Amino acid sequence: MTQLVELQDALPRFEAAGIKLYAISYDEPEALAEFARHHGITFPLLSDRGSRVIKRYGILNHFVTRDQVPHYGIPFPGTYLVDEHGVVTAKLFNRSLAARASAEAVIDSALGEILLREEEPTAKAGDDEIRISATYHGGGGRIKFGAMRQLVVRFELAPGLHIYDEPVPEGMVATRIEVEPPEGLRSLDWVKPPTHGLTLPGLDQELRVWDGRVDFVLPVHADDRIAGLVEDTGIEEVEIGIRIHYQACDERACRIPQQQSLKVAVPVGRVLGPNSIGGMQGADATPMDSLKFMQKLVRRGLLRSPVKGLRFMRQSIENMRRGPGGKRAG
């Protein structure tokens, strides 16, 4: 739900980038229509009732079994970028089943450039020749449960200057970034931009360097210790610490190795959740009748579930309370 609303908020930026949005889910057409009406969604929401498209793409969530009604049929969450010829040019999927890519990540991937925004939390360091920033990128710069964001450390180097990747000769310092996350902030691996080779006078070794504008990207998302779904954590803001080690050089000489420490204060936002069984204290409930459409999913699941009768009804109610991840919501 939250991702759809964030995509709608970013729709003008998608249109400016020449990108058309389509969302596909296993939900009923009537549920998607009511959600769109209540939340002002204007891009197409497509219903894949039998999960046929989901299965053809090979993204059916195999961790959710047929007896886990009404959640059986959901996909691994992700985004495909398709060109005008129908060719998939990129895809954004995450290891966490709860994490969703931000609108900004989709746009950046399509354009091949990270477009940082003024409202995003940022800390800065450096000087006129070496400007360094750390930005919490995506979703308007707010941490939300199940929302994948990016911590972007950007170098802007004056012409003629470069910084180093590993390995470097003894006595020189390669670029290294260390993050001190708050408890509950999870991350994947750093994504580094491509380097190019450089051989300095007096050195036989070709070094790998970056120059110009250089973006290092760390995908991050919060678990329920920061941004609750079932329960409200009461946390309004968290601080991410970053230590950056680097050495800048030109073709004649190197500067003294540097260490910069930055702290990025990031506000915590609430997600949009259903208003069905039990409620979710950490989420803002949608005004649409979630329970009505959840009951339709249960009836649909009854036709293909190996669990029948009273046991089926009891298990379905418990599944609705727990959600697809198995955590109790009430």
C-alpha positions in Angstrom: 0.0 0.0 0.0 2.7 2.5 1.1 4.7 1.9 -2.1 1.7 2.6 -4.4 1.0 5.9 -2.6 4.7 6.9 -2.8 4.7 6.1 -6.5 1.6 8.3 -7.0 3.3 11.1 -5.1 6.3 10.8 -7.5 4.2 10.5 -10.6 5.2 14.0 -12.0 8.8 13.0 -11.8 8.1 9.7 -13.6 6.3 11.6 -16.3 9.2 14.1 -16.6 11.6 11.2 -17.1 9.3 9.7 -19.7 8.4 6.6 -17.6 4.9 5.1 -17.5 3.8 3.3 -14.4 1.9 0.1 -14.1 1.4 -2.0 -10.9 0.4 -5.7 -10.9 -0.9 -7.5 -7.9 -2.9 -10.7 -7.1 -5.7 -8.6 -5.5 -9.3 -8.5 -6.8 -10.0 -5.8 -9.5 -12.7 -4.3 -7.1 -10.1 -4.0 -4.3 -7.7 -2.2 -6.6 -10.4 0.2 -7.8 -11.5 1.1 -4.3 -7.9 1.6 -3.2 -7.3 3.9 -6.1 -10.4 5.8 -5.3 -9.5 6.3 -1.7 -5.9 7.2 -2.2 -6.0 9.1 -5.5 -4.0 6.6 -7.6 -4.2 7.6 -11.2 -1.7 5.1 -12.8 -3.1 1.7 -13.9 -3.5 -1.0 -11.2 -3.7 -4.4 -12.9 -5.2 -7.5 -11.2 -3.5 -10.8 -11.7 -6.2 -12.9 -9.9 -4.7 -16.3 -10.6 -1.1 -15.1 -10.3 -0.6 -16.2 -13.9 1.7 -13.3 -14.9 3.5 -13.6 -11.5 4.2 -17.3 -12.3 5.2 -16.6 -15.9 7.8 -14.2 -14.6 9.1 -16.7 -12.1 8.5 -14.5 -9.1 5.8 -16.4 -7.2 6.6 -16.3 -3.5 7.4 -20.0 -2.9 7.8 -19.4 0.9 4.0 -18.9 1.1 2.3 -22.3 0.7 -1.2 -23.1 -0.6 -2.5 -23.6 2.9 -1.5 -20.0 3.8 -4.7 -18.5 2.7 -5.3 -15.6 1.9 -1.6 -14.9 1.1 -0.8 -17.7 -1.3 -0.3 -16.2 -4.8 1.7 -13.1 -3.8 5.0 -12.4 -5.7 8.4 -11.6 -4.5 8.2 -7.8 -4.5 10.1 -6.1 -7.2 10.1 -3.7 -10.2 10.9 -4.3 -13.8 11.9 -1.5 -16.2 10.8 -2.3 -19.8 11.7 -0.3 -22.9 9.4 0.7 -25.7 10.1 -2.7 -27.4 9.1 -4.7 -24.4 12.6 -5.6 -23.5 13.4 -5.7 -19.7 16.3 -3.3 -19.3 16.6 -3.5 -15.5 14.9 -5.1 -12.4 14.9 -4.1 -8.8 14.3 -6.9 -6.3 15.4 -7.1 -2.7 16.5 -9.9 -0.4 13.9 -8.9 2.2 10.4 -9.9 1.3 9.1 -6.9 3.2 11.3 -4.3 1.4 10.0 -2.3 -1.5 12.1 -0.1 -3.9 11.5 3.6 -3.7 10.2 5.7 -6.6 13.5 7.5 -6.6 15.5 4.2 -7.1 13.3 3.3 -10.1 13.8 6.7 -11.7 17.5 6.7 -11.0 17.8 3.2 -12.5 16.0 4.2 -15.6 18.0 7.4 -16.1 21.4 5.9 -15.1 21.9 8.8 -12.7 21.2 9.4 -9.0 19.1 12.5 -8.6 19.3 13.7 -5.0 16.6 16.0 -3.8 16.8 19.1 -1.6 14.3 17.8 1.0 16.4 14.6 1.7 18.4 14.5 4.9 22.0 15.4 4.1 25.3 16.0 6.0 28.3 17.7 4.2 32.0 18.0 4.7 35.1 18.8 2.6 36.3 21.9 0.9 36.0 23.8 -2.4 38.1 21.1 -4.2 36.7 18.0 -2.5 33.0 18.2 -1.6 31.6 15.3 0.3 28.0 14.6 1.2 26.0 11.8 2.8 22.3 11.7 1.9 19.4 9.4 2.9 17.8 9.0 -0.5 14.2 8.0 -1.4 10.7 8.4 -0.1 11.1 12.1 0.7 13.9 11.2 3.0 11.8 9.4 5.6 12.4 5.9 7.1 9.4 3.6 6.8 8.8 0.0 7.5 9.3 -2.2 4.4 10.7 0.7 2.4 14.1 0.2 0.8 16.1 3.4 0.7 19.7 4.4 -0.3 22.4 6.0 1.7 24.4 7.9 -0.9 27.9 9.1 -0.1 28.9 11.5 -2.9 32.4 12.9 -3.7 32.6 15.9 -6.0 36.3 16.3 -7.0 37.9 19.3 -8.7 39.4 18.7 -12.1 42.7 16.9 -11.9 42.0 15.2 -8.5 41.2 11.5 -8.0 40.7 9.1 -5.1 41.7 5.4 -4.9 40.0 2.0 -4.8 41.7 -1.1 -3.4 44.5 -2.2 -3.7 47.0 0.6 -3.2 50.7 0.6 -2.5 51.9 0.7 1.1 51.7 4.2 2.4 48.7 5.2 0.4 45.0 5.1 1.5 42.2 3.6 -0.5 38.6 5.0 -0.2 36.7 3.3 2.6 33.3 4.1 4.1 32.1 2.8 7.5 28.5 3.2 8.7 27.4 3.3 12.3 23.7 2.5 12.0 21.1 2.8 14.6 19.7 -0.4 16.0 17.2 -1.8 13.5 18.7 -0.3 10.3 19.6 -3.1 8.0 21.8 -2.8 4.9 23.0 -4.8 1.9 26.4 -4.3 0.3 28.0 -1.1 -0.9 27.5 -0.5 -4.6 30.6 1.3 -6.1 30.8 3.1 -9.4 33.2 1.8 -12.1 36.8 2.9 -11.7 39.4 3.6 -14.4 43.1 2.8 -14.5 45.9 5.2 -13.7 49.7 4.7 -13.6 51.6 7.3 -11.6 55.3 8.2 -12.4 57.7 5.9 -10.6 55.0 3.2 -10.0 54.8 0.0 -12.0 51.4 -0.8 -10.6 48.2 0.4 -12.3 45.9 2.0 -9.8 42.1 2.0 -9.9 40.8 5.5 -9.3 37.6 7.7 -9.4 37.4 11.3 -10.4 34.7 13.9 -11.0 31.4 13.1 -9.3 31.5 9.7 -7.5 28.5 8.1 -5.8 28.8 5.2 -3.4 25.4 3.7 -2.6 24.3 1.5 0.4 20.8 0.1 0.2 19.2 0.3 3.6 15.8 -0.5 5.2 14.4 -0.4 8.7 13.0 -3.3 10.7 10.3 -3.0 13.4 12.8 -1.8 16.0 12.8 1.6 14.2 9.6 1.8 12.2 7.0 -0.5 13.6 4.1 -2.0 11.7 2.4 -4.2 14.4 3.3 -1.8 17.2 4.3 1.9 17.3 7.9 2.3 18.3 7.4 5.9 19.3 10.7 6.8 17.5 10.5 10.1 15.5 14.1 10.3 14.3 17.3 8.2 14.0 20.9 9.2 13.4 23.2 7.4 11.0 26.9 7.9 11.5 29.3 7.7 8.6 33.1 7.7 8.7 34.9 8.2 5.4 38.6 7.5 4.8 40.2 8.7 1.6 43.3 10.2 0.0 43.1 12.7 -2.9 45.9 13.0 -5.4 46.7 14.6 -8.7 49.3 13.4 -11.2 52.1 15.1 -9.3 51.4 14.8 -5.6 49.1 13.3 -3.0 47.4 15.1 -0.2 47.5 13.9 3.4 45.0 11.0 4.0 41.8 12.3 5.5 39.0 10.9 7.7 35.6 12.7 7.7 32.8 11.9 10.2 29.2 12.7 9.2 25.9 12.3 11.0 22.6 12.2 9.1 19.4 12.7 11.1 16.5 10.9 9.4 12.8 11.3 10.4 10.7 8.2 10.9 7.4 8.0 9.0 4.4 5.7 9.3 3.3 3.3 6.6 -0.2 2.7 5.3 -1.8 -0.5 6.4 -5.2 -2.4 6.3 -8.0 -1.6 8.7 -8.9 -5.3 9.1 -8.5 -7.8 11.9 -6.6 -6.6 14.9 -5.3 -3.4 13.4 -1.7 -2.3 13.2 -0.6 0.2 15.8 2.4 1.3 13.8 0.5 2.0 10.6 -2.1 4.5 9.5 -5.2 2.5 8.5 -6.5 2.9 5.0 -10.1 4.2 4.8 -11.1 1.4 2.4 -12.9 -1.7 3.7 -9.9 -4.0 3.8 -11.8 -6.8 5.6 -14.4 -7.1 2.8 -11.7 -7.7 0.2 -9.7 -10.0 2.5 -12.8 -12.2 2.8 -13.0 -12.4 -1.0 -9.3 -13.6 -1.0 -10.2 -16.2 1.6 -13.1 -17.5 -0.5 -10.9 -17.6 -3.6 -8.3 -19.5 -1.6 -10.8 -22.0 -0.4 -11.2 -23.4 -3.9 -7.5 -24.3 -4.2 -6.3 -24.8 -0.7 -5.6 -28.4 0.5 -7.0 -27.4 4.0 -10.8 -27.6 4.1 -13.7 -27.0 6.4 -13.6 -25.5 9.9 -9.8 -26.0 10.1 -9.5 -23.9 6.9 -11.5 -21.0 8.4 -9.6 -21.1 11.7 -6.3 -21.2 9.9 -7.3 -18.4 7.5 -8.2 -16.1 10.3 -4.9 -16.8 12.0 -3.1 -16.2 8.7 -4.8 -12.8 8.3 -3.7 -11.9 11.8 -0.1 -12.9 11.2 0.3 -11.6 7.7 2.5 -13.3 5.0 5.6 -12.9 7.1 4.1 -14.9 10.0 4.1 -12.1 12.6 0.9 -11.5 14.6 -0.8 -8.2 13.8 -3.2 -8.0 16.7 
